[in-house]
Amino acid sequence: MNTDALLHSFSLPSKAERDFIQLVSAKDCTLVDVNGKKYLDALASLWLCQIGHGNEVVISAIKGQLDLLQTYNIFDPFTNGPAAEAAEKIRSLSPHPDGRVFLGCSGSEAIDTVIKFARLFQQRRGQSDRQIIVRRASGYHGVNIGGTSVQGIEGNRVGWGDLLPHVIEIPNDDIEPAARLFAEHGDKIAAVISEPVQGAGGVIPPPDGYLDGLRRLCTDNGALLIFDEVISGFGRTGEWFAAQTYKVTPDLITFAKGVTSGYLPLSGVIISRELADELENDDYGKLMHGYTYSGHPTAAAAALANIGVIESGGLLQEAHRIGEKMEAGLKALAGDGMIKSYRGIGGIWACELGWSGLEASRAMVDKGVVCRGIGEALAFCPPLIITDSEIGTIFDRLDEVLREH
Ligand SMILES: Cc1ncc(COP(=O)(O)O)c(C=O)c1O
């Protein structure tokens, strides 16, 4: 298009609009650009489109809600059916079926909310010195000021001036430094934030015992454990939440992306019953937090329909099938010495190439397969409806790219 108005996310501001790939339509796992070229979406947009594109059930639920009540806020005294029902459904699937659910639009909003919540609970417990948020190396938690401060990807943190104070980083592969940090500062730590499987940092599943270790340290020291399940939630690891996959229950969970498969923006924070009891205490007064679009009825209707599609399509089980196929394919490539290593779980995988992931992802896109280069790795996170034959296409193209390098 002949315009330079649009400033693209995580892109060079000088890159011309015409040099981007202009998508015009999508169905299931196939994207179509303005020239009619087709791409296999092996990244589910940005780790989010669990049910694939163009799902009629979700589209008609959205259209139906648009005909009734498109938008309204849920500030006191208002509510709406889809928001209340979506919150009920989401908590029923989570490790906190009797907890409460706060809704926002983006993962970044959920993260800034959860940081405020963690500190709020500590303040209200009379622990006003507990302000430290512990982040993990390579963690990604969005780009609002809180999420920027608590993410472990340095390149995203620099250049913005001062970020949040009271943030300390721990390694992502060893629990011992975390134990030492708690031994030293345990009474000042408000919360630890961690993706169960790190996504944007390179698809890094947790080392054995690491998440349990964080849980134990938090419990023993009066800190809260936050799982950022913006990518891992809603089926990606083969359960509704990765907390269930890894059998570790955090106090607070953030979600976004897969909750609507991205058909409309929705995110949120799930809080445990124990924390909800503290909030519901009458002495508390009003929750002085909330967004204009919290509880947006049309986004909530999209979530309900999307969750229904995940359930009726058995997509949690499909994540296990995808995991088996991806692992087998990557294992074969590693066995042939074509890649250095691989890692992942369910519907999220990466392989270590030993050369530029960005270069590899560009070559893959040229060949019609969308995946993501991260450092020297290539990441895959397809819709959970991807077929075995489409997974075969990913490996056919990957094989070509690796041979041509
Ligand atoms: C784990 C995690 N948390 C938070 C976010 C931020 O979400 P959003 O881009 O919707 O603000 C992301 C986005 O990729 C993410 O992967």
The ligand as an SDF file (V2000), in Angstrom:
LIG
                    3D

 16 16  0  0  0  0  0  0  0  0999 V2000
    4.2950  -14.9530   28.0710 C   0  0  0  0  0  0  0  0  0  0  0  0
    3.7820  -13.6530   27.5320 C   0  0  0  0  0  0  0  0  0  0  0  0
    3.3190  -12.7260   28.3920 N   0  0  0  0  0  0  0  0  0  0  0  0
    2.8330  -11.5550   27.9690 C   0  0  0  0  0  0  0  0  0  0  0  0
    2.7800  -11.2510   26.6150 C   0  0  0  0  0  0  0  0  0  0  0  0
    2.2440   -9.9430   26.1650 C   0  0  0  0  0  0  0  0  0  0  0  0
    1.0580  -10.1100   25.4800 O   0  0  0  0  0  0  0  0  0  0  0  0
    0.5080   -8.9580   24.5060 P   0  0  0  0  0  0  0  0  0  0  0  0
    1.4360   -8.9210   23.3340 O   0  0  0  0  0  0  0  0  0  0  0  0
   -0.8860   -9.4300   24.1730 O   0  0  0  0  0  0  0  0  0  0  0  0
    0.4870   -7.6950   25.2690 O   0  0  0  0  0  0  0  0  0  0  0  0
    3.2490  -12.1900   25.6880 C   0  0  0  0  0  0  0  0  0  0  0  0
    3.2030  -11.9060   24.2440 C   0  0  0  0  0  0  0  0  0  0  0  0
    3.7400  -12.6220   23.4300 O   0  0  0  0  0  0  0  0  0  0  0  0
    3.7750  -13.4190   26.1580 C   0  0  0  0  0  0  0  0  0  0  0  0
    4.2620  -14.3330   25.3110 O   0  0  0  0  0  0  0  0  0  0  0  0
  1  2  1  0
  2  3  1  0
  2 15  2  0
  3  4  2  0
  4  5  1  0
  5  6  1  0
  5 12  2  0
  6  7  1  0
  7  8  1  0
  8  9  2  0
  8 10  1  0
  8 11  1  0
 12 13  1  0
 12 15  1  0
 13 14  2  0
 15 16  1  0
M  END
$$$$
